[in-house]
Amino acid sequence: MIDALITYHSQSGTTKSLAEAIATGLEEGGVSYEIKPISEVVIKDLVNYRAILIGSPVYYGMPSSEITKFFEETVAIHGRLEGKLGGAFATSSYIGGGNETVCMAIVKSMMVHGMLIVGADKGDHFGPVGVGAPTDASFRSGNNYGKLMAKQIKRYMTLDSE
């Protein structure tokens, strides 16, 4: 089993950049992962991961239609993601541009599947966000979240083996 899937929709490359920062943190945390655009994810394969992280740009305060469509298609595996770890990330053009509303929309969909959400007690509580072009700050936010997720995956793997 691969520990984590990082998937995203990215029109301009900004959300992809944040996904890559998260991947760096997961790698530094010593867990295995796959990273791919949402269009390449096979719904039935989601059951093969311990953690699923989904990212979207902000469109009118909501996730992109690609992310929404993806969640609509997960009805085919409803009930099979229960107990998996989940996380969200988002990018926007402006401060206050809707990053938290997008993260919460993704998290709510994960919760309907019974997933356990990993939030952060410092920084971007609902998931890492990027504003404008990729910056050192957004890289640090994504990297830190990847490390946090790695820590939780390892904790979960220990509990899962008991």
C-alpha angles and dihedrals in degrees: 000000000000110000101224145013119206111193133168149162113237125173098174101025096254096108090044089054091054090048089054091051089053089049090054090054092049090050092049087049091056102244129127120244146168123217122198143144115271089246089066097050117106108215096219090054092064089086089067095070132077091208134025122197119189128190134189141174115243116258113182091331094309139089117272118274089251091062093044091049090049092056091047089056093051088077084090089071099032110155094022097089095057112134096014117129117251137193139173137208134182144186131207140171097242142036104260088021095135105276094136093047090053093047090050092049090053092045092050091054090049091051091054085061090052094250121157111238123221112213128177124241090206131046117348100023098185095042137302118302137194127207119201121331117000111283138182088257093056090046090053091047092051093042092050091049090050090053091048091050090048090054092050093046090054090048090049092048089055092051091043092057095053 
